[in-house]
């Protein structure tokens, strides 16, 4: 099985077939509802400026037929962490309170990627929108093998971090945070992507001497539409919570461009710490974009039944192993990454 999986990896990523001597650091950056045509490396007509994301494509491999596991957030993320089709996990819909169950994917029933990597000597960090389960010690990141984590359980407002229920287009009052030890964090006024990026950079600096895995599942550019400078006086006055604002393309562009800047900061940190060459960085989206996104040339988007719902951008950069400037049309799916990461970490031995 190991030889077969490694052969698949070599074929898909076009890596020269050389013996692996060192476990790589692994970073998986996952956007939320990014459109297929929102990046210039996929669509030359987009108005969004994303030089850092484009650099990932130019310095590594850009996939043109990569697919998420589902047309909405939670099942796609669950498929990645388990490496299994989401339908095999029981009820796989969004794990909002009572819809269906807060325990989500329980670690004692479903071993997940960080658990495998931990056994292979990796230190694991998760910073972002977890969306796999909300029960501390059962389905939280800590239960699933992450040594350090700062997460929201699902969608929140971007500055005051109150829970967001898009199906009702309103806020609930309670905080959406949880971190190591189950602590509710007070980071009012800080923009969500900044919190996650800074946490990831700090984690990398602290753990650079040994192999690490960073799972960075951002919440942007999912609604509510709030750019980095759109801080309201209070969470009750937060913009983006009304249905007519969900198609705000101008704010969406600001959100994506700010995320690109923070990805640039992350890549800069890898170089400054001297670990750039042996760090594999993968970038993708959990599903297709919503109404404010651009999924061209694909039809429709998130939650629809057409190609735009699950065909998403993916770039893979690993200077030590992957030739720059490759473009591959080989079909891949979210769970391929789970298998490949475990294989690269030598976690199947």
C-alpha positions in Angstrom: 0.0 0.0 0.0 2.8 2.4 0.9 4.6 1.9 -2.4 1.3 2.4 -4.3 0.5 5.7 -2.5 4.0 7.0 -3.0 3.8 6.2 -6.7 0.5 8.1 -6.8 2.1 11.1 -5.2 5.1 11.1 -7.5 2.9 10.8 -10.5 0.5 13.6 -9.5 3.0 16.1 -8.3 5.7 15.2 -10.9 8.4 15.0 -8.2 11.7 13.4 -9.2 11.8 9.9 -7.9 14.5 10.2 -5.2 14.7 8.5 -1.8 13.1 10.6 0.9 15.7 11.5 3.6 13.9 14.0 5.8 10.4 14.5 7.0 9.0 17.8 5.5 7.2 20.5 7.4 3.6 20.6 6.1 1.3 23.6 5.9 -2.2 23.3 4.5 -3.9 26.7 3.8 -7.7 26.3 3.3 -9.9 29.2 2.2 -13.6 29.3 2.8 -15.8 29.8 -0.3 -13.1 31.1 -2.6 -14.2 31.2 -6.3 -12.3 29.2 -8.9 -11.9 32.4 -11.0 -10.9 34.8 -8.2 -7.2 34.3 -8.6 -5.2 35.7 -11.6 -3.4 32.4 -12.0 -6.8 30.8 -12.9 -8.5 33.8 -14.5 -6.5 36.6 -16.1 -9.6 38.9 -16.0 -10.1 39.0 -12.3 -9.7 42.4 -10.6 -8.4 40.8 -7.4 -4.7 41.4 -6.7 -3.2 38.3 -5.2 0.6 38.3 -5.9 1.4 35.8 -3.1 -1.1 33.2 -4.1 0.0 33.6 -7.7 3.6 33.1 -6.5 2.6 29.8 -4.9 1.3 28.7 -8.3 4.4 30.0 -10.2 6.9 28.4 -7.8 5.2 25.0 -7.6 2.4 23.1 -9.2 -1.0 24.5 -10.1 -3.9 22.0 -10.4 -6.7 22.7 -12.8 -9.0 19.8 -11.8 -8.9 19.7 -8.0 -12.1 19.0 -6.2 -13.4 19.6 -2.8 -15.2 16.7 -1.1 -18.5 18.6 -0.8 -20.3 21.8 -1.9 -20.3 23.3 1.6 -17.9 23.8 4.5 -18.2 21.3 7.2 -18.4 18.0 5.2 -15.4 19.1 3.1 -13.3 19.9 6.2 -14.3 16.6 7.9 -13.3 14.7 4.8 -9.9 16.2 4.9 -9.1 15.6 8.5 -10.3 12.0 8.3 -9.2 11.2 4.8 -12.6 9.6 4.3 -15.7 10.4 2.2 -17.9 12.5 4.4 -20.9 10.3 3.9 -19.1 7.5 5.8 -19.0 9.7 8.9 -22.7 9.5 9.5 -24.6 12.8 9.6 -22.2 15.2 7.8 -24.1 18.4 7.5 -23.0 21.6 9.3 -22.6 21.0 13.0 -24.5 24.1 14.3 -26.1 23.7 17.7 -28.5 20.8 17.4 -28.0 20.5 13.7 -27.1 17.7 13.8 -24.8 16.9 16.8 -22.2 19.0 18.6 -19.8 16.1 18.9 -19.3 16.0 15.2 -16.4 13.7 14.3 -15.4 12.1 17.6 -11.7 11.3 17.9 -12.2 8.0 19.6 -14.2 6.8 16.6 -12.4 8.4 13.7 -8.6 8.7 13.7 -7.6 11.9 11.9 -4.5 13.3 10.2 -2.9 15.1 13.1 -3.2 11.9 15.2 -1.2 10.0 12.5 1.4 12.7 12.2 1.8 13.0 16.0 2.9 9.3 16.1 5.5 10.1 13.5 7.0 12.8 15.6 5.2 15.9 14.3 4.0 18.8 16.4 0.6 19.9 15.1 -1.1 23.3 15.1 -4.6 24.3 13.9 -5.6 27.9 13.5 -8.9 28.8 11.9 -12.4 27.6 11.3 -12.5 24.0 12.6 -16.1 23.1 11.8 -15.6 19.4 12.7 -17.2 19.3 16.2 -17.5 21.5 19.2 -17.1 19.2 22.3 -13.8 19.7 24.1 -11.9 16.5 24.5 -14.2 14.7 22.1 -14.3 16.5 18.7 -12.2 19.6 19.3 -8.8 20.0 17.6 -7.0 18.9 20.9 -8.9 15.6 20.9 -7.7 15.0 17.3 -4.0 15.3 17.9 -3.4 19.1 17.6 -0.9 20.3 20.2 -1.8 23.9 19.8 -4.9 25.5 18.4 -6.9 28.7 18.3 -10.2 28.1 16.4 -13.7 29.1 15.9 -16.2 26.3 15.8 -18.0 27.7 12.8 -18.8 31.0 11.2 -18.5 34.2 13.3 -18.5 37.9 12.8 -14.9 38.9 11.9 -14.1 41.5 14.7 -16.1 40.5 17.7 -16.3 36.8 16.9 -19.9 36.2 17.8 -21.5 33.2 16.2 -23.0 33.7 12.7 -26.0 31.7 11.5 -26.2 32.4 7.7 -29.4 30.4 7.4 -31.1 32.9 9.6 -29.1 35.9 8.5 -28.5 37.1 12.1 -26.0 36.9 14.9 -26.2 34.8 18.0 -24.8 36.6 21.0 -22.3 34.0 22.3 -18.6 33.9 21.4 -17.5 31.3 18.9 -14.0 30.8 20.2 -12.2 27.8 21.7 -8.5 27.3 22.2 -6.2 24.9 24.1 -7.9 23.9 27.3 -11.3 25.0 26.1 -10.8 28.6 26.9 -13.1 31.2 25.5 -10.8 33.9 24.1 -11.3 37.7 24.3 -9.8 39.2 21.1 -12.5 41.8 20.4 -11.5 44.3 17.7 -8.9 42.0 16.1 -9.6 40.8 12.5 -10.0 37.1 12.4 -7.5 36.3 9.6 -4.8 38.3 11.5 -5.4 36.3 14.6 -5.0 33.0 12.8 -2.0 34.0 10.8 -0.1 35.4 13.7 -0.8 32.3 15.7 0.5 30.1 12.9 3.7 32.2 12.5 4.3 32.0 16.2 3.8 28.3 16.2 6.2 27.8 13.3 8.9 29.8 15.0 8.6 27.8 18.2 8.6 24.4 16.5 11.0 24.9 13.6 13.6 22.5 14.9 11.4 19.5 14.5 8.8 18.5 11.8 5.5 20.3 12.2 2.1 20.3 10.6 0.1 23.5 10.4 -3.5 23.3 9.4 -4.7 26.9 8.6 -8.4 26.7 7.7 -9.3 30.3 7.3 -12.9 31.6 7.5 -12.5 34.1 4.7 -13.9 35.0 2.3 -17.1 33.5 3.7 -19.8 35.9 4.6 -20.4 38.2 6.5 -18.7 40.6 4.1 -16.3 42.5 6.3 -13.0 43.9 5.1 -10.0 44.5 7.4 -10.9 48.1 8.0 -14.6 47.6 8.5 -14.5 47.4 12.3 -17.8 48.4 13.8 -18.4 50.1 17.2 -19.9 46.9 18.5 -20.9 43.5 17.3 -24.5 44.5 17.2 -23.6 47.1 14.5 -21.4 44.8 12.5 -21.9 45.2 8.7 -22.6 42.2 6.5 -25.4 40.7 8.4 -28.2 41.7 6.1 -29.2 39.6 3.0 -28.7 42.5 0.6 -25.1 42.8 1.7 -24.1 39.2 0.9 -23.3 40.0 -2.8 -20.9 42.9 -1.9 -18.1 42.2 -4.4 -16.1 45.2 -3.4 -15.7 44.1 0.2 -15.1 40.5 -0.9 -12.2 41.7 -3.0 -10.7 43.5 0.0 -11.1 40.3 2.1 -9.3 38.2 -0.4 -6.5 40.7 -1.0 -5.9 41.0 2.7 -5.7 37.2 3.0 -3.1 37.2 0.2 -1.0 39.7 2.2 -1.1 37.5 5.3 -0.1 34.5 3.3 2.8 36.5 2.1 3.8 37.2 5.7 3.6 33.5 6.4 5.8 32.6 3.5 8.3 35.3 4.5 8.5 33.8 8.0 9.4 30.4 6.5 12.3 32.0 4.7 13.5 34.0 7.7 13.5 30.9 9.8 15.5 29.0 7.2 12.9 26.3 6.7 11.5 27.3 3.4 13.1 24.6 1.2 11.8 21.7 3.2 8.3 23.0 3.8 5.5 21.8 1.6 2.7 24.5 1.3 -0.6 23.5 -0.1 -3.3 26.1 -0.8 -7.0 25.4 -1.7 -10.6 26.2 -0.9 -13.2 24.0 0.9 -15.8 24.5 -1.9 -16.8 26.8 -4.6 -17.7 30.5 -4.1 -21.0 32.2 -3.2 -22.8 34.9 -5.1 -20.1 37.5 -4.5 -17.3 35.3 -5.9 -16.2 34.5 -9.4 -16.3 30.8 -10.3 -15.8 31.3 -14.0 -15.5 29.5 -16.3 -17.4 27.0 -14.2 -21.2 27.0 -13.8 -22.9 28.1 -10.5 -21.1 27.7 -7.1 -21.5 26.7 -3.5 -24.4 24.4 -2.7 -25.4 24.0 -6.4 -25.2 20.8 -8.5 -22.9 22.1 -11.1 -19.1 22.1 -11.5 -18.6 25.5 -9.7 -19.7 24.0 -6.4 -16.7 21.6 -5.9 -14.0 22.4 -8.4 -11.6 24.7 -6.6 -8.1 26.2 -6.9 -5.1 24.2 -5.6 -1.4 25.0 -5.6 1.4 23.0 -4.1 4.9 24.5 -3.4 7.9 22.5 -2.1 11.2 24.0 -3.4 13.2 21.1 -2.3 11.3 18.6 -4.4 8.7 20.1 -6.8 9.8 21.8 -10.1 8.4 25.3 -10.5 5.8 26.3 -13.0 4.0 23.0 -13.4 0.4 22.9 -14.5 -1.4 19.6 -14.0 -4.9 18.6 -15.2 -4.8 15.3 -13.2 -8.1 15.1 -11.2 -7.5 15.1 -7.5 -9.8 15.4 -4.5 -9.5 16.7 -0.9 -8.8 13.3 0.7 -5.8 12.8 -1.6 -4.0 15.4 0.4 -4.7 13.6 3.7 -3.2 10.4 2.3 -0.2 12.2 0.8 0.6 14.2 3.9 0.5 11.0 6.0 2.8 9.3 3.5 5.3 12.2 3.3 5.4 12.3 7.1 6.3 8.6 7.1 3.4 8.1 9.4 2.3 4.8 7.9 5.4 2.9 9.2 
